[in-house]
């Protein structure tokens, strides 16, 4: 399991990477205001809890996350101007 603090664009994030099954790992990048999650996690649950969350897919590590695009996001993420198709590096400072 990887659980470490990383600095991205001058902001601290917690990076979690845990191998769960035979293929893709669980990947989360958590900031002070919200988080990026991989396809293992449920965006509808995050939305119902009022979280600021975005989901990316096809990621295995932090580099994949940072080079991906928002697949789907919660309503509160949309309220911050985040939308599907946005590059993660363009919206990461809002999380």
Secondary structure, 3 states (H helix, E strand, C coil): CEEEEEEECCEEEEEEEEECCCCCEEEEEECCCCEEECCCCCHHHHHHCCCCEEECCCCCCHHHHHCCECCEECHHHHHCCCCCCCEHHHHHHHC
